[in-house]
Amino acid sequence: MFPSLFRLASPFEPRLQNHIRRLATKANAAVLPRTVDEQLSISKMAQSGKKAFGTSPIPPANMASLKLHSAEMVNHNTKRLRFEFPDSEATSGLALTQATLALAFPNGGWIPAPRPYTPISTPSQKGFIEYLVKLYPNGKGSGTLHSLQPGQSMRFMPIPVGMYRHNAEKHNQVAMIAGGAGITPMYTFARSLLADPADRTKITLVWGVNETRDLFLKDEFLQMEKDHPDRFRSVFAISKTDAEVPEGYKKGYITPEMLKDVGVQKVDGLKVLVCGPPPFENALLKGKEGGVLGSLGFKKADIHQF
């Protein structure tokens, strides 16, 4: 029954069924690692020490009931939720960009509405884990999370596949292309790489949203750009045609021309990360010529899809 519960790491409730199928296939129709080596690899991904989700990759041993510490609206439909660990010295034990599954029970029912979310806090953060959760109309999972009050709890468990493992020697450049709330794994990835003085990977972010108010991490990315001008660049694209677009922003959907204009082209050493709702990812990866990225010469091996 477990494969039907999972998809990759982004809080897009409309895309749940597509990701369930894709993730179940990647996981060889099971949520458990297939070999002992895979189990050990997942267990050793995070730093040593106390782990909020334990060290076993096997449920229910890796499940954790976490109490909501605080909730903050960051824009018109997105909340920042901080859940505290029972042990203030514990880290999550997750790998970078690894998602967790929130087991919500809408309206106090008996049937869970499992939804995956990628934390925005780093794996090394002690004492708590943070998520940005977008509220979807009639969203069972996001609605339950948005309704939580400090002191109430939610059960989470790690998803053992789907994370991106960066190889700086092989890929000295990364292009992160995100749509809407698909920005969450990108934020954590960029934040962690830029904080590592030994890593010199150059990152270009292209973030497509409907309106400027959907750029709920804009200030954080602009600060990254200021702190690391030689390594990080952010590009914001507003798709709503009648919206006022600030100077320096791109207007319209992400196209081959837009990507070429900001320097995202097929070159040796460049890895492309993609995350967004189904229409967004389909436009980038499917259709004629393999979508937007295919028309620029990118192959499947060049791309990681969360």
C-alpha positions in Angstrom: 0.0 0.0 0.0 2.9 2.4 0.6 3.8 3.2 -3.0 0.4 4.9 -3.5 1.3 7.4 -0.8 4.3 9.0 -2.3 5.5 11.5 -4.8 8.6 13.8 -5.2 9.5 16.7 -3.1 7.2 19.7 -3.8 3.9 20.7 -2.2 1.8 20.7 -5.3 -1.5 18.9 -4.5 -2.8 19.0 -8.1 0.2 17.1 -9.3 0.1 14.4 -6.6 -1.1 11.5 -8.8 1.6 12.1 -11.5 4.3 12.1 -8.9 3.0 9.0 -7.1 3.4 7.1 -10.4 6.8 8.5 -11.2 8.2 8.1 -7.7 6.9 4.6 -7.3 8.6 3.6 -10.5 11.9 5.2 -9.3 11.6 3.4 -6.0 11.1 0.1 -7.8 7.4 0.0 -6.7 8.4 0.3 -3.0 9.2 3.1 -0.6 11.9 1.0 1.0 15.6 1.1 -0.3 16.2 -2.0 -2.4 19.6 -3.0 -1.1 21.6 -2.8 2.2 24.0 -0.4 0.5 21.1 2.0 -0.3 19.9 1.8 3.3 23.4 2.6 4.6 23.8 5.4 2.1 20.6 7.1 3.2 21.4 6.6 6.9 24.9 8.3 6.4 23.8 11.2 4.3 23.3 13.6 7.2 25.9 14.6 9.8 26.5 12.4 12.8 24.5 13.0 16.0 21.0 12.7 17.2 18.4 12.5 14.4 14.8 13.6 14.8 13.7 10.9 12.3 16.1 8.3 13.6 18.7 6.5 11.5 16.6 3.7 10.1 15.2 4.2 6.5 12.3 1.9 7.3 8.9 3.1 8.4 7.5 3.3 11.0 10.9 3.6 12.8 11.7 6.7 10.9 8.4 8.5 11.6 8.2 11.4 14.0 5.4 13.3 15.6 6.4 17.0 15.6 4.8 19.8 17.5 4.1 23.1 15.7 6.2 25.9 17.4 5.1 28.8 15.2 3.3 29.8 12.0 3.7 32.9 9.9 2.0 34.1 6.8 4.6 35.1 4.3 2.2 36.2 1.5 -1.4 35.8 0.6 -1.5 32.0 0.5 1.8 30.6 2.0 2.7 29.9 5.6 6.1 29.3 7.1 5.7 26.5 9.7 8.3 25.7 12.2 8.0 22.3 13.9 10.2 21.6 17.0 12.1 18.4 17.7 11.6 16.7 21.0 15.4 16.9 21.5 16.7 20.5 21.0 20.1 19.1 20.1 18.8 16.8 17.3 19.0 17.5 13.6 16.5 16.2 11.1 19.0 13.5 9.7 17.7 14.3 6.2 19.9 14.6 3.2 20.0 17.9 1.3 16.8 18.4 -0.8 15.2 15.3 0.8 11.5 15.6 1.2 9.3 14.4 4.0 5.7 13.1 4.0 3.2 14.9 6.2 0.5 12.6 7.3 -2.5 14.9 7.6 -6.0 13.7 8.8 -8.4 16.3 7.3 -11.3 17.3 9.5 -10.3 14.7 12.1 -11.0 11.8 9.8 -9.5 8.3 9.9 -8.1 8.3 6.4 -4.8 10.2 6.0 -4.1 12.7 3.2 -0.3 12.2 2.8 1.5 15.2 1.2 5.2 15.6 0.6 7.0 18.8 1.5 10.7 19.8 1.2 12.0 21.6 4.3 13.5 25.0 3.8 15.7 24.6 6.9 19.1 22.9 6.4 19.8 19.3 7.4 22.3 20.6 10.0 19.7 22.8 11.8 19.3 21.8 15.4 16.0 21.7 17.3 13.5 22.3 14.6 12.5 21.9 10.9 10.8 24.6 8.8 8.4 24.3 5.8 6.8 26.8 3.4 3.3 25.5 2.7 1.1 26.9 0.0 -2.6 26.7 0.6 -4.5 25.2 -2.3 -8.3 25.5 -2.9 -9.9 22.5 -1.2 -6.4 21.2 -0.4 -6.8 18.4 2.2 -3.1 18.3 3.1 -2.3 22.0 2.9 -5.6 22.9 4.5 -4.8 20.8 7.5 -1.3 22.2 7.9 -2.6 25.8 7.6 -5.2 25.1 10.3 -2.6 23.9 12.8 -2.1 26.0 15.9 1.1 26.2 18.0 1.2 23.2 20.3 -0.6 20.9 17.9 1.3 18.1 16.2 1.7 16.5 12.8 3.4 13.2 12.0 6.2 13.2 9.3 8.4 10.6 7.7 11.3 11.0 5.2 10.9 10.0 1.5 14.0 7.9 0.7 14.3 8.9 -3.0 14.2 11.9 -5.2 16.8 14.1 -3.6 19.7 15.6 -5.7 23.3 14.7 -4.8 25.6 17.3 -6.1 29.0 16.5 -7.5 30.9 19.8 -7.7 33.8 18.2 -9.6 31.5 17.0 -12.4 29.2 20.0 -12.3 30.7 23.4 -11.6 27.5 25.2 -12.7 23.9 24.6 -11.8 20.8 26.2 -13.3 17.8 26.0 -11.0 14.5 26.4 -12.9 11.5 26.5 -10.6 7.8 27.2 -11.0 5.8 28.6 -8.0 6.1 26.7 -4.8 8.6 24.4 -6.5 11.2 26.8 -5.3 11.6 25.1 -1.9 14.2 22.4 -2.8 16.1 25.1 -4.8 16.3 27.4 -1.9 17.7 24.8 0.5 20.2 23.6 -2.1 21.5 27.1 -3.0 21.7 28.1 0.7 23.7 25.1 1.6 26.1 25.3 -1.3 26.8 29.0 -0.9 27.5 28.5 2.8 30.3 26.0 2.0 33.5 28.0 1.4 35.1 25.0 -0.2 32.4 24.8 -2.9 32.8 27.1 -5.9 29.7 26.0 -7.9 28.1 28.8 -9.8 24.3 28.9 -9.6 21.7 30.6 -11.8 18.1 30.6 -10.5 15.2 31.2 -12.9 11.9 31.4 -10.8 8.6 31.6 -12.7 5.5 32.8 -10.8 2.1 34.2 -11.7 2.4 37.5 -9.9 5.1 39.4 -8.0 3.4 38.6 -4.6 4.1 34.9 -5.3 7.9 35.6 -4.9 7.8 34.8 -1.2 11.6 34.1 -1.0 12.6 37.0 -3.2 14.4 38.9 -0.4 16.4 35.8 0.6 17.6 35.2 -3.0 18.5 38.9 -3.5 20.6 38.6 -0.3 22.4 35.6 -1.7 23.1 37.6 -4.8 24.5 40.4 -2.7 26.6 38.1 -0.6 27.9 35.9 -3.4 27.9 38.1 -6.6 30.5 35.8 -8.3 28.5 32.6 -7.6 24.8 33.3 -7.6 22.3 35.1 -9.9 18.5 35.2 -9.5 16.0 35.8 -12.4 12.3 36.3 -11.7 9.8 35.7 -14.4 6.2 36.9 -14.1 3.7 35.1 -16.3 0.6 37.1 -15.7 0.5 39.3 -18.8 -1.4 42.2 -17.4 0.7 42.4 -14.2 3.1 45.3 -13.4 6.6 43.9 -13.7 9.4 45.6 -11.8 12.4 46.7 -13.7 14.9 43.8 -14.2 12.3 41.1 -14.0 11.3 39.0 -17.0 7.7 39.0 -18.3 6.0 35.9 -19.6 6.5 32.2 -19.5 10.0 30.6 -19.4 11.1 30.1 -23.0 14.3 29.0 -24.8 14.9 32.6 -25.7 14.5 33.7 -22.0 16.9 31.0 -20.8 19.5 31.9 -23.4 19.2 35.6 -22.5 20.1 34.8 -18.9 23.0 32.5 -19.8 21.3 29.1 -19.4 22.6 27.1 -22.3 24.0 23.6 -23.0 27.7 23.7 -21.9 29.9 21.1 -20.3 29.7 21.0 -16.5 26.2 22.4 -16.2 23.4 20.6 -14.3 19.8 21.7 -14.6 17.4 21.3 -11.7 13.7 21.4 -12.4 10.7 21.7 -10.0 7.2 23.0 -10.5 3.6 22.1 -11.2 2.8 19.6 -14.1 2.2 22.2 -16.8 5.4 23.9 -15.9 7.5 20.8 -16.0 5.8 19.5 -19.1 6.7 22.7 -21.0 10.3 22.4 -19.9 10.8 18.7 -20.5 8.1 17.2 -22.9 6.5 17.8 -26.2 8.2 18.8 -29.4 12.0 18.6 -29.3 11.8 17.6 -25.6 10.3 20.8 -24.4 12.1 24.1 -23.7 15.2 22.4 -22.4 15.3 19.8 -25.2 15.3 22.6 -27.8 18.4 24.0 -26.1 20.2 20.7 -26.5 19.8 19.4 -22.9 19.5 15.6 -22.5 18.0 13.6 -19.7 21.3 13.1 -18.1 21.8 16.9 -17.8 18.6 17.3 -15.8 17.4 16.4 -12.3 13.6 16.6 -11.9 12.4 16.8 -8.3 
